[in-house]
Amino acid sequence: MKDDIHRRLQSTVSQLGTREGEQDPSIRQLQLDLWAYRDQQIAANAAVANLEWRLIQFDNHAKGLESELARVRLELSNTKKVLAAKSAEAAEVRLSWTFRIGRAVMVALWPVRFLLRRTGTHHNS
Amino acid sequence: MHHFSLLLPTYNTPVHLLDACIRSVFEQTHAAWQLCIVDDGSTSTETLCYLRGLTNLGDERVVVQFLDENIGISGATNKALELATGKFVVLLDHDDLLEPDALELISGYLTRYGELDFVYSDEYHLYPDGSVHDFVKPDWSPERLRSQMYICHLLVVRTSLAIEVGGMRVGFEGAQDHDFALRISENTTRIGHIPLSLYYWRVNPMSFSNVGETRGRSLEAGRRAVQEHCDRVGINAVVEHGPHPGTYRLKRALTGTPKVSVVIPTRGTGTYVWGKYVSLVEQCVESLLSRTTYRNIEIIVVADTSTPLSTIEFLSSLDAETIRIVYYDRPFNFSDKINLGVVESTGDVVMLLNDDTMVIDEDWCHVMLGLLEHDDIGVVGNLLVFANQRLQHGGHQYVDGNPTHVGFNVDWTDGGAASMYGVEREVSGVTAAAAMLRRSVFDEVGGMSTRFPNNFNDVDFCQKVRQRGYRIVWTPHAKMFHFESVSRNATVTPREMWDLTLTWYREMRNDVYDSPIQPHLLEWVKSGERRKPGIPKLRRFSTSSVITGELHG
């Protein structure tokens, strides 16, 4: 439809001609309308091509972000695993040290306990 | 994997420079190369000793040939070309350096962009004081190549094509690569540009082509090369030396004398120019009539109905055969006024001209028409200067997607970077303040878009023209004054910016003539990993270590 109008306008302008001295306002206006039509057609096509291009860019960008997100997730998961392992290890270490310190205290206090028993402070007779 | 043959002619090269050059080849990350060295009858024992040492390395990739007599750089390069077995030849000067990933990037580029015949890259200029400057080049720009050897290094050519054109021509020494590039360009359209600096060119004020008599011979050889190129491709022009060293000016002869319709939109503004109050349009028309040597012109003044009566009377009193006044009674729309003026015109060629301009070069019309003789040139723009002689317009460029003028408000008289203000060259667009084009092109793209009443109408127009496959060329040889913004409102409306971005976003993000690095290449070259500009850290080694075969150590 648009192409048909375009062809008809082109044909009319060609027939009327643009010879010097033969122009009248209607021909001028017709020429301006034809240019406006052509300009809009070119602009519309360019805008569509640009939007398509930008869509592809966004798509690529989104794909890049998705893959980056997957990579970060994986890294996070691995980090969590490592942290959990380290935490367990640390807990074990802490437990072990608590036990050792407790035992050392008990051993260190044993003579005191012994003496207290011997002095009979436990026997309130 | 592409196989490259590096052609390296040597002649009494200081060993420390040759050593660095060859080391930069051995350091390539791309392994498929062949180094074809032809010594052009050196008399320096040190150089000869070094080269003989290379032959003792037992590396099959290095081929060294010694000539008994000095036959010049063209002959020596041709001898090296005879030794080449690679699919592509790479020209390398004996004292220059390659980036370590130069060949890898070229190979990747050739793979990505199809089978090209001719590829060039940007380059670093390495000065004797150790400073490094990036020489950013435009994409393929034939008009600029006719005006200066902008391609220089790194230059890669398909071997079969290099042989087909006969290699370098003897007699063009000093400009042999310019002549070679011109002849190559006549035989292929498959030309690519890598917008990354892959080569370090030593700027040596004492080199062969920069000293005394030889410098004059080199420049003359360049002029002859361009002249012969014009003769071969059918450009009817006399080539002269340009305003800056190493630049050339084509004085084109016209095949006809088409009528040029100069369309001047105005509202009769007056202002002070050089301390004197003038009517801009009267000054413009007067300068056109008195300073234009080309005679077949008509002037269409598109005047607002608010134009002062005195201006209308002045214009009406001039030659009625040449000047016509068309009245414009609608709300201001620059594009609409231009369209109306072109509709009223009768010439085959249209010159769009602002009323705040004034002719400087009397042959401006010849110069611009000469460029329009090329069917594939759509629009020609020219050098515009402010009243204080500083540059107003050196073509359009898009910086981060925003249109602006090349070299706005700079001192252009020294030629600027790489003499760009002194040579004819392709640009992404030119201002509608002074632009010449064929009426058929104007018609083909639907004139100027009335969507842009005030700003960017020229940017949009030039993009439409380029989209149809035409080149847009800017010339410094048709100078005019432009007392810009004296006569217009420079405020950009959001609507204009939105319309421009909506339509030409992609094109404005990829200024192939002025953008240092193209976004589509950024992804590919792993820009994050690429080294920043700087002198490559080459391991130095002594001549003896080369001779004893420690080069690979």
Interface residues (C-beta under 8 A of the other chain):
Chain A: T18 E20 Q23 R28 Q31 L32 L34 W35 A36 Y37 R38 D39 Q40 Q41 I42 A43 A46 A47 A49 N50 L51 W53 R54
Chain B: N339 L340 V343 E344 T346 D443 E444 V445 G446 G447 M448 S449 T450 R451 D460 Q463 K464 Q467 D499 L502 T503 W504 Y505 R506
